[in-house]
Structure formats: structure tokens, C-alpha cells
Amino acid sequence: MKKLLLVFAAFLMLTSFRIDMRGPWVRTEKANIVLFTRPVDFSATASPDSMVIANILLEQENIIVYINRYLRTDYNSKFEIYLYNFDEAKEKIGTNGGGSCDSKRKWIFFTYYRQPVFNTYRNEYEYLGVHETVHLIAGTELGYSKTRFFGEGYSNAIDGNYGAIWVGDTLVRYRNDSTLQKLKKLGKLSTPGELLHRSEMPPDLYYPQIGCLMKWLFDEYGVENMNRLYTAKEKQIEKKFFEVTGESFADMERKYLAHLHYN
């Protein structure tokens, strides 16, 4: 009961938080992206300059192409990115460790880090990266996910990373597959059924595992088949999985656990 109350309290905190979108903003538009950044000297931490703004716009243009290819989608609509300075982000958007997405309104809210982070999965330096843009494109093209299993599964599979560490002067992302091997050694691996029905796990335990599972599902059963399941409710997923793939969820689970055992 105590665990349920804690989960419910966390849910209320997340859903009741109101993002502060008040300006001033510098508006820059290119192709499908409208980027809002803070003016120079807006706060104690840096605002992006014109060169960084151009790099962010190019990064996100390339990421749209990357996600469309991965998901077999054809997203081609405008969306808005609100980029908050580091020292204000936690108060304004609830975190200074990334961001969030409102896929219905096509808004992304994110923290500006003066130095881009190295994505070890894509072998690219990124300011915003892939995660929130996957939420936006999947939500627009496939429909709105009703589960953390698919919602976070897609973003973490395509991103390929969760968390980061400083290596010299560079912030380097942790690869999900490397984290999975560490969890395996610690005996903390979760089954697909646990990832589906116990999705209240903390992000550092849940995100790398659901990302690895979803990537394996894409490879094993096809992205198009998983796309057909994206909006299913939790109670429907096991039944629909069989309808879509011709294989039971339980058989898939055994196959995946065997894959983990031998890898």
C-alpha cells in the first residue's frame, strides 16, 4: 500500500507541474523547427549564441530524418522547442537534467547545456538529442502511447543511451546495452512482463532495460508490427502481441531471456 501511495504521489507531482513559458524569447525558425531561446545575458548561465542555435536546428533536422527512417514514419510538420538556461530550468520545466515533450501541442521543453553531450550510440555530439523528439514524432504519427512500456520504450531504444559521465572535459552518455550488462552482473535484470506490468521502476533501472528490450523487439518482430501495438492499453498488449506477431507474449519473453543469457 505504501508503495502505491508513493507512486501516486509522484504521478500527482508530475501531472500537476505547470511549465512556465513566459518570455522573453529569441525565436528562430528553420524548416520544421521553431526554436525559442533566451536572450544573451538573460540569466547567470549562458544562453545559446547564433552559432549554437544554427547547430541545434541542423541537429534536429537530421534527427527527424533519423527517427523517420527508424520508425518507417513520414513526419513533416512544424514543432516548437523551448530551450531554458541551466540555472532556470529546474524551476521553469521541473528538471535541469533534460526535458519533456507535449506531443499533442508539438512542444519540446529542454535544458540548454553550454557544451554538447556525446551520444555513444549514434556517435554524435548533441544539444537536445533524440529522446524527446521520438516522443513527439511517435505521438503524432502513431498515436498517443498509453503505457510507459511503449512510450519510453521507443524513445530509449532509438536514443540508445541513458545517463552520462564526465570523461575529461566531455560529458559522455551511457549506452543502454552496457548498462544492461552491469545490471545482469548485479542480478537486477527485469523480464519483459515485469517491464510491462511494473513500470513504476525508477528511470535509471527502467529506461536502459526497456530501451534494450524494445530495440530487440524491433529487430526480432519488425518496427511496423511494434508500431501497430504502440497505442494499446497495458491490459491489451499481451493479447494484441499474439494477434500482430503470431507468437505469444510468454514465448517472446522466453526467447528474450535466452538472448540475454547468451549475450
C-alpha positions as CSV (number, residue, x, y, z in Angstrom):
1,M,0.0,0.0,0.0
2,K,2.8,2.4,0.9
3,K,4.5,1.7,-2.5
4,L,1.2,2.5,-4.3
5,L,0.8,5.8,-2.4
6,L,4.4,6.8,-3.3
7,V,3.8,6.1,-7.0
8,F,0.5,8.0,-6.8
9,A,2.2,11.0,-5.1
10,A,4.9,11.0,-7.8
11,F,2.3,10.9,-10.5
12,L,0.4,13.9,-9.0
13,M,3.6,15.9,-8.8
14,L,4.4,15.2,-12.5
15,T,0.9,15.9,-13.8
16,S,0.3,19.0,-11.6
17,F,3.6,20.7,-12.5
18,R,2.9,23.7,-14.8
19,I,5.7,24.6,-17.2
20,D,6.5,28.4,-17.2
21,M,6.6,29.5,-20.9
22,R,6.9,33.2,-20.2
23,G,9.4,35.2,-22.2
24,P,11.5,36.9,-23.3
25,W,12.4,34.5,-26.1
26,V,14.5,34.7,-29.2
27,R,12.6,33.0,-32.0
28,T,14.5,31.2,-34.8
29,E,12.7,29.1,-37.5
30,K,14.1,26.7,-40.0
31,A,12.2,24.1,-42.0
32,N,10.0,22.2,-39.5
33,I,11.6,23.6,-36.3
34,V,10.7,26.8,-34.4
35,L,13.4,27.2,-31.7
36,F,12.8,29.6,-28.8
37,T,16.0,30.5,-26.8
38,R,16.8,33.0,-24.1
39,P,18.4,36.4,-25.0
40,V,22.1,36.9,-24.3
41,D,22.7,37.7,-20.5
42,F,19.2,36.6,-19.6
43,S,20.4,34.8,-16.5
44,A,23.6,33.8,-14.7
45,T,24.2,30.8,-17.0
46,A,24.8,31.0,-20.7
47,S,22.2,31.4,-23.4
48,P,22.9,29.9,-26.8
49,D,24.5,32.2,-29.4
50,S,23.7,32.3,-33.1
51,M,26.2,29.6,-34.0
52,V,24.8,27.2,-31.3
53,I,21.3,28.0,-32.5
54,A,22.2,27.1,-36.1
55,N,23.8,23.8,-34.8
56,I,20.7,22.9,-32.8
57,L,18.4,23.5,-35.8
58,L,20.6,21.3,-38.0
59,E,20.9,18.6,-35.3
60,Q,17.1,18.4,-35.0
61,E,16.6,18.4,-38.8
62,N,18.9,15.4,-39.0
63,I,17.2,13.7,-36.1
64,I,13.8,14.0,-37.8
65,V,15.2,12.1,-40.8
66,Y,16.9,9.6,-38.4
67,I,13.7,8.9,-36.5
68,N,11.5,8.7,-39.6
69,R,13.9,6.1,-41.1
70,Y,13.9,4.1,-37.9
71,L,10.2,4.1,-37.3
72,R,9.2,3.9,-41.0
73,T,7.2,7.1,-40.5
74,D,6.9,10.3,-42.6
75,Y,6.8,13.1,-40.1
76,N,6.8,16.5,-41.8
77,S,5.1,19.0,-39.5
78,K,6.4,22.0,-37.6
79,F,7.1,21.7,-33.9
80,E,8.4,24.1,-31.3
81,I,11.4,23.8,-29.0
82,Y,11.7,25.9,-25.8
83,L,15.3,25.9,-24.6
84,Y,15.8,27.1,-21.0
85,N,19.0,28.2,-19.5
86,F,20.5,25.8,-17.0
87,D,20.0,27.9,-13.9
88,E,16.3,28.4,-14.5
89,A,15.3,25.1,-16.0
90,K,14.5,23.2,-12.8
91,E,12.1,25.9,-11.6
92,K,10.6,26.5,-15.0
93,I,10.2,23.0,-16.5
94,G,10.8,20.7,-13.5
95,T,14.2,19.5,-14.4
96,N,17.7,20.7,-15.4
97,G,18.7,17.1,-16.4
98,G,17.0,17.0,-19.8
99,G,13.4,18.0,-20.6
100,S,9.9,16.9,-21.6
101,C,7.5,16.7,-24.5
102,D,3.9,17.7,-25.2
103,S,3.3,15.7,-28.4
104,K,-0.3,16.9,-28.7
105,R,0.8,20.5,-28.9
106,K,4.1,19.6,-30.6
107,W,6.2,21.3,-27.9
108,I,9.5,20.2,-26.6
109,F,10.9,21.8,-23.4
110,F,14.6,21.3,-22.7
111,T,17.6,22.4,-20.7
112,Y,20.4,24.2,-22.6
113,Y,23.9,22.8,-21.8
114,R,26.7,25.0,-22.9
115,Q,28.7,22.0,-24.1
116,P,27.0,19.3,-26.2
117,V,26.8,15.8,-24.9
118,F,28.4,12.8,-26.8
119,N,25.9,10.2,-27.8
120,T,27.9,6.9,-27.8
121,Y,25.1,5.0,-29.6
122,R,24.8,7.4,-32.6
123,N,28.5,8.6,-32.4
124,E,27.3,12.2,-32.4
125,Y,27.5,15.3,-30.3
126,E,24.1,16.5,-29.3
127,Y,22.5,19.5,-27.6
128,L,18.9,18.1,-27.4
129,G,19.4,14.7,-28.9
130,V,16.8,12.1,-29.8
131,H,14.7,11.2,-26.8
132,E,12.0,13.9,-26.7
133,T,11.8,14.2,-30.5
134,V,10.9,10.4,-30.6
135,H,8.1,11.1,-28.2
136,L,6.8,13.9,-30.4
137,I,7.1,12.1,-33.8
138,A,5.7,8.8,-32.4
139,G,2.9,10.6,-30.7
140,T,2.0,12.4,-33.9
141,E,2.5,9.6,-36.4
142,L,1.4,6.5,-34.4
143,G,-1.0,7.9,-31.9
144,Y,-0.6,8.6,-28.2
145,S,1.0,5.8,-26.2
146,K,-1.0,4.7,-23.1
147,T,1.9,2.9,-21.5
148,R,5.4,3.6,-20.3
149,F,6.3,0.3,-21.9
150,F,5.9,1.7,-25.4
151,G,6.2,5.4,-24.8
152,E,9.6,5.2,-23.0
153,G,10.5,2.0,-24.9
154,Y,10.6,3.8,-28.2
155,S,12.5,6.8,-27.0
156,N,15.1,4.8,-25.2
157,A,15.5,2.3,-27.9
158,I,16.1,4.9,-30.6
159,D,18.2,7.1,-28.3
160,G,20.3,4.1,-27.2
161,N,21.6,5.9,-24.0
162,Y,20.5,6.8,-20.5
163,G,22.6,8.9,-18.1
164,A,26.0,10.4,-18.6
165,I,29.5,10.7,-17.1
166,W,32.3,13.3,-17.5
167,V,35.3,11.9,-19.4
168,G,37.9,14.6,-19.2
169,D,36.1,17.7,-20.5
170,T,33.4,15.8,-22.3
171,L,30.0,14.6,-21.0
172,V,29.6,11.1,-22.4
173,R,26.3,9.2,-22.4
174,Y,26.0,5.7,-21.0
175,R,25.0,3.1,-23.7
176,N,21.9,1.1,-22.7
177,D,23.5,-2.2,-23.7
178,S,26.5,-1.5,-21.5
179,T,24.2,-0.6,-18.6
180,L,22.2,-3.8,-19.2
181,Q,25.4,-5.9,-18.8
182,K,26.1,-4.2,-15.5
183,L,22.5,-4.9,-14.3
184,K,22.9,-8.5,-15.4
185,K,26.1,-8.9,-13.2
186,L,24.2,-7.3,-10.3
187,G,21.2,-9.7,-10.8
188,K,18.9,-6.8,-11.4
189,L,17.5,-7.7,-14.8
190,S,13.7,-7.5,-15.3
191,T,11.6,-9.7,-17.5
192,P,9.5,-8.2,-20.3
193,G,6.4,-9.0,-18.2
194,E,7.9,-7.0,-15.3
195,L,8.8,-4.1,-17.6
196,L,5.2,-4.1,-18.8
197,H,3.3,-4.5,-15.5
198,R,5.8,-2.9,-13.1
199,S,6.6,0.2,-15.0
200,E,6.9,2.3,-11.8
201,M,10.6,1.3,-11.6
202,P,13.0,4.3,-11.3
203,P,14.2,5.6,-14.6
204,D,17.9,4.6,-14.1
205,L,16.7,1.0,-13.8
206,Y,13.7,1.1,-16.2
207,Y,14.9,3.2,-19.1
208,P,18.1,1.2,-20.2
209,Q,16.2,-2.1,-19.8
210,I,13.1,-1.1,-21.7
211,G,15.3,0.5,-24.4
212,C,17.2,-2.7,-24.9
213,L,14.0,-4.8,-24.9
214,M,12.3,-2.5,-27.5
215,K,15.3,-2.5,-29.8
216,W,15.3,-6.3,-29.7
217,L,11.6,-6.4,-30.4
218,F,12.1,-4.1,-33.4
219,D,14.9,-6.4,-34.7
220,E,13.0,-9.6,-34.0
221,Y,9.5,-8.8,-35.0
222,G,9.8,-5.7,-37.1
223,V,9.3,-2.0,-36.4
224,E,6.0,-1.9,-38.4
225,N,4.5,-4.6,-36.1
226,M,5.5,-2.8,-32.9
227,N,4.0,0.4,-34.4
228,R,0.6,-1.4,-34.5
229,L,0.9,-2.0,-30.7
230,Y,2.1,1.4,-29.8
231,T,-1.2,2.8,-28.6
232,A,-2.5,-0.4,-26.9
233,K,-3.5,-0.3,-23.2
234,E,-1.5,-2.3,-20.8
235,K,-4.1,-5.0,-20.4
236,Q,-4.4,-5.4,-24.1
237,I,-0.8,-5.7,-25.0
238,E,-0.2,-9.4,-24.4
239,K,-3.3,-10.4,-26.4
240,K,-2.5,-7.9,-29.2
241,F,1.1,-9.1,-29.3
242,F,-0.1,-12.5,-30.4
243,E,-2.6,-11.1,-32.9
244,V,0.2,-9.0,-34.5
245,T,3.2,-11.3,-34.4
246,G,1.6,-14.8,-34.3
247,E,3.7,-15.5,-31.2
248,S,2.6,-15.3,-27.6
249,F,4.0,-12.7,-25.2
250,A,5.2,-15.6,-23.0
251,D,7.1,-17.2,-25.9
252,M,8.6,-13.9,-26.7
253,E,9.6,-13.5,-23.1
254,R,11.4,-16.9,-23.1
255,K,13.2,-16.0,-26.3
256,Y,14.3,-12.6,-25.0
257,L,15.6,-14.1,-21.7
258,A,17.5,-16.7,-23.6
259,H,19.0,-13.9,-25.7
260,L,20.1,-12.1,-22.6
261,H,21.6,-15.3,-21.2
262,Y,23.8,-15.9,-24.2
263,N,24.8,-12.2,-24.7
